[in-house]
Amino acid sequence: MTAAPSRARLVGLGRGEFADRLGEAIDVYVTAMGYPRSTARQRRSLWLEHSYRPGWRSVGWLDEQDRLTGVGYGYWGGPGQWWFEEVRRGLRARRGEPGAVSVDWLTDYFELTELHVHPQAQGSGIGESLLRALARDATRARMLLSTPEYGRAAPGRAWRLYRRAGFVDVLREHLFTGDPRPFAVLGRELPLLPTRHPTHAPE
Ligand SMILES: CC(C)(COP(=O)(O)OP(=O)(O)OC[C@H]1O[C@@H](n2cnc3c(N)ncnc32)[C@H](O)[C@@H]1OP(=O)(O)O)[C@@H](O)C(=O)NCCC(=O)NCCS
């Protein structure tokens, strides 16, 4: 007898389930980002280490065959963390420039560290549902994230999602140590506003 197919659904991933599904999660990540498979090895230990940080939350999207096709996670940011220090350095360097925002953005925030949907599952609102579920449980005043700048190309799907959800510029064209690509740091106050789409996530 074959098991009845289950419904595609959004799930919260506890630390144990996140660890169990780490291979699948990183597979979604390297495929969605178009990274070489060699990236997967070094990410495993980093993602596991992240799952022990204060405020860590993860959500996943399971398809009808119970395969993970989307994943997102983040945690409370703060001093001493690499990302916090890098962004604070960037904000301090821009202090006084037109459009520069205050380093106060770096208080009481949830860092959206990773958000990825497998290319075959993109385009139906899964990414937004994962983002909203994380925002709902973030228990911080704001959410921050970094995403590659799009340069001369049209803003891609990630940018459209973040703008639609109301994320504003915190820092543009930022160079993180060890990465030649410029990044944007985006943020917004929580909670998120309701979406114009019917979202998969319970509000
Ligand atoms: C960014 C990413 C996570 C977004 O996931 P997604 O499921 O494709 O994104 P969305 O939830 O926004 O849905 C995408 C589209 O479906 C549309 N949509 C959303 N809800 C919908 C619904 N209920 N019905 C129909 N369409 C819907 C959106 O309007 C959006 O259209 P657009 O992309 O043309 O603007 C995903 O594209 C991805 O993994 N990209 C590569 C990795 C990446 O860049 N990650 C972020 C790094 S910072």
The ligand as a Tripos MOL2 file, in Angstrom:
@<TRIPOS>MOLECULE
LIG
   48    50     1     0     0
SMALL
NO_CHARGES

@<TRIPOS>ATOM
      1 C1         13.6320   35.4140   -3.4840 C.3       1 LIG1
      2 C2         12.8160   34.1450   -3.3790 C.3       1 LIG1
      3 C3         13.0460   33.5070   -2.0210 C.3       1 LIG1
      4 C4         11.3290   34.4990   -3.5270 C.3       1 LIG1
      5 O1         10.5600   33.2920   -3.5060 O.3       1 LIG1
      6 P1          9.2740   33.1290   -4.4490 P.3       1 LIG1
      7 O2          8.4330   32.0540   -3.8720 O.co2     1 LIG1
      8 O3          9.7090   32.9820   -5.8640 O.co2     1 LIG1
      9 O4          8.7010   34.5920   -4.2650 O.3       1 LIG1
     10 P2          7.2800   35.2540   -4.0130 P.3       1 LIG1
     11 O5          6.7040   34.6930   -2.8310 O.co2     1 LIG1
     12 O6          7.5050   36.7170   -3.9850 O.co2     1 LIG1
     13 O7          6.5460   34.9210   -5.3040 O.3       1 LIG1
     14 C5          7.0720   35.3190   -6.5680 C.3       1 LIG1
     15 C6          6.0140   35.8580   -7.4860 C.3       1 LIG1
     16 O8          4.7960   35.2240   -7.2650 O.3       1 LIG1
     17 C7          3.7770   36.2130   -7.1100 C.3       1 LIG1
     18 N1          2.8320   35.7180   -6.1120 N.ar      1 LIG1
     19 C8          2.9540   35.8350   -4.7800 C.ar      1 LIG1
     20 N2          1.8810   35.2840   -4.1800 N.ar      1 LIG1
     21 C9          1.1030   34.7800   -5.1720 C.ar      1 LIG1
     22 C10        -0.1070   34.0970   -5.1790 C.ar      1 LIG1
     23 N3         -0.7660   33.7820   -4.0540 N.pl3     1 LIG1
     24 N4         -0.6060   33.7530   -6.3720 N.ar      1 LIG1
     25 C11         0.0560   34.0530   -7.5120 C.ar      1 LIG1
     26 N5          1.2150   34.7020   -7.5560 N.ar      1 LIG1
     27 C12         1.7230   35.0730   -6.3940 C.ar      1 LIG1
     28 C13         4.4520   37.4370   -6.6440 C.3       1 LIG1
     29 O9          3.7720   38.6260   -7.0540 O.3       1 LIG1
     30 C14         5.7930   37.3330   -7.2710 C.3       1 LIG1
     31 O10         5.8100   37.9170   -8.5490 O.3       1 LIG1
     32 P3          7.1520   38.5900   -9.0780 P.3       1 LIG1
     33 O11         8.3040   37.7000   -8.7160 O.co2     1 LIG1
     34 O12         6.9320   38.6640  -10.5480 O.co2     1 LIG1
     35 O13         7.2540   39.9260   -8.4190 O.co2     1 LIG1
     36 C15        13.1710   33.1480   -4.5060 C.3       1 LIG1
     37 O14        12.8750   33.7330   -5.7460 O.3       1 LIG1
     38 C16        14.6160   32.7050   -4.4690 C.2       1 LIG1
     39 O15        14.9430   31.7570   -3.7810 O.2       1 LIG1
     40 N6         15.4680   33.3850   -5.2560 N.am      1 LIG1
     41 C17        16.8630   33.0220   -5.3890 C.3       1 LIG1
     42 C18        17.5920   33.1210   -4.1010 C.3       1 LIG1
     43 C19        17.5440   34.5150   -3.5080 C.2       1 LIG1
     44 O16        17.7850   35.4950   -4.1980 O.2       1 LIG1
     45 N7         17.2520   34.5570   -2.2140 N.am      1 LIG1
     46 C20        17.2530   35.7740   -1.4850 C.3       1 LIG1
     47 C21        18.6780   36.0800   -1.1310 C.3       1 LIG1
     48 S1         18.7690   37.5220   -0.1420 S.3       1 LIG1
@<TRIPOS>BOND
     1     1     2 1
     2     2     3 1
     3     2     4 1
     4     2    36 1
     5     4     5 1
     6     5     6 1
     7     6     7 2
     8     6     8 1
     9     6     9 1
    10     9    10 1
    11    10    11 2
    12    10    12 1
    13    10    13 1
    14    13    14 1
    15    14    15 1
    16    15    16 1
    17    15    30 1
    18    16    17 1
    19    17    18 1
    20    17    28 1
    21    18    19 ar
    22    18    27 ar
    23    19    20 ar
    24    20    21 ar
    25    21    22 ar
    26    21    27 ar
    27    22    23 1
    28    22    24 ar
    29    24    25 ar
    30    25    26 ar
    31    26    27 ar
    32    28    29 1
    33    28    30 1
    34    30    31 1
    35    31    32 1
    36    32    33 2
    37    32    34 1
    38    32    35 1
    39    36    37 1
    40    36    38 1
    41    38    39 2
    42    38    40 1
    43    40    41 1
    44    41    42 1
    45    42    43 1
    46    43    44 2
    47    43    45 1
    48    45    46 1
    49    46    47 1
    50    47    48 1
@<TRIPOS>SUBSTRUCTURE
     1 LIG1         1 GROUP 0 **** ****
